[in-house]
Amino acid sequence: MIPTMVLNQLPGLRNGARLILAPLCGITTAPFRRICLEQGADMVVTEMISSEAVTRGKSEDCRATRGLDINEGPLSVQIFGGDPVRMGETAARIAERQPEFIDMNFGCPVKKIVNGGGGSSVLREVDLLGQICREVVRRSSVPVSAKIRAGWDRPTGEKVRELARTIEDAGVTMLALHARTRAQGFTGRANWELIAEAKRAVSIPVIGNGDLRSADDVERMARETGCDAVMIGRAAIGNPWIFREVKTRLSGGEFIQPTPRERVAVLIRHIEEAARIDGEPGGVIASRKVMAAYLKRMPDVRGLRAGLMQSKYAAEVNDLCNAYLDQIGELADVPCVQEVALEEFASECS
């Protein structure tokens, strides 16, 4: 049976988001977002945009705004910061582009973000959280969502309920919960019961996030938590096909993993688009982590990986990948089935 979550439509979305690409620093760039949308993601979220950078006139230096095209598909633009006025001003400016949502990041655990008063540091001050949410909602002309973790250090239902209600009371229309605390980072297991706590505490849609690796996980999270949608992060790195896999499996179909030839074609396209947006060699060099992720499920890639980690131009990537396909012969057209541990892709921000 398809979970109710898969059939529900969330407010403010043209097509009803059920499967959402989580924001990941250095990963959810414009090329990857577009690929994930093509592979079945219902909505994608940008990398974080600094409210300090936007309000101080430095937004052109912000990597997350490069290649930003509202027309690429259902898009949520994520902002971060600890100052209500700057967050509100940033929301007002970005809302002029008419994305589906302005999303506020209250979950990033990275030390430099936390030390600057942004990300999950806001979760320590519930009053400040409410102030930021109210100001962003007041200034934004599009719906506002928020992404949080399950508190700063102790993951309790009481804390999650307090945070969720504070956000709802401020007028935020959707909440995403990564069911780990800031102290946990990406270690241990996400506590899905806390997603259920958030869902019981508020009437706005709740998105579940954390340890979603497969269609089985998505179905189980929906059943156990009652969440309205799910947000997939690390499992999509180098594997944008996971969205199509989930939808195929939940609808009762059989999903066939892409072959090395199909994976390579998407990798090359990703790098060519990155080079177009960020230039060469910068765009290619910055994408090396993503290239390595695409290779994780492919056979006999040691030589290809070594070459790609030295490449600086899209043409080099193209030549190396095509030589690899020639080298592996018939395996190029055999679906990849190798499993990959999510821990290999622990992102800096989520």
Summary of the structure (lengths in Angstrom):
residues: 350
radius of gyration: 19.7
end to end distance: 30.2
largest distance: 60.9
contacts: 1247
relative contact order: 0.13
helix: 49%
strand: 11%
